Amino acid sequence: MKKINYCCKNFKNGSKSVYKSLKSKFPDVKQKKKDCLGNCRLCSKQCIVRIGKSEILVAPSAKILYKELKKRIG
């Protein structure tokens, strides 16, 4: 899997728990925290990550985001 980028401003919506869980369960997956991903409309309402350079993954909750990322990792 490509690198997963997180918006630090989105951590309050629950993506911080996803970051920590994936880091402990899949230490070989590259993850990076960014100040802003440039998708503020989505980011302010839901959990969001960017996979690679362009793919945006959005989920209504951290739990669903975690499940989706886990599926993609394998």
Secondary structure in CASP SS format (residue, H / E / C, confidence):
PFRMAT SS
TARGET T0000
AUTHOR 0000-0000-0000
METHOD secondary structure of the structure
MODEL  1
M C 1.00
K C 1.00
K C 1.00
I E 1.00
N E 1.00
Y E 1.00
C E 1.00
C H 1.00
K H 1.00
N H 1.00
F H 1.00
K H 1.00
N H 1.00
G C 1.00
S H 1.00
K H 1.00
S H 1.00
V H 1.00
Y H 1.00
K H 1.00
S H 1.00
L H 1.00
K H 1.00
S H 1.00
K H 1.00
F C 1.00
P C 1.00
D C 1.00
V C 1.00
K C 1.00
Q E 1.00
K E 1.00
K E 1.00
K E 1.00
D C 1.00
C C 1.00
L C 1.00
G C 1.00
N C 1.00
C H 1.00
R H 1.00
L H 1.00
C H 1.00
S C 1.00
K C 1.00
Q C 1.00
C E 1.00
I E 1.00
V E 1.00
R E 1.00
I E 1.00
G C 1.00
K C 1.00
S C 1.00
E E 1.00
I E 1.00
L E 1.00
V E 1.00
A E 1.00
P C 1.00
S C 1.00
A H 1.00
K H 1.00
I H 1.00
L H 1.00
Y H 1.00
K H 1.00
E H 1.00
L H 1.00
K H 1.00
K H 1.00
R H 1.00
I H 1.00
G C 1.00
END
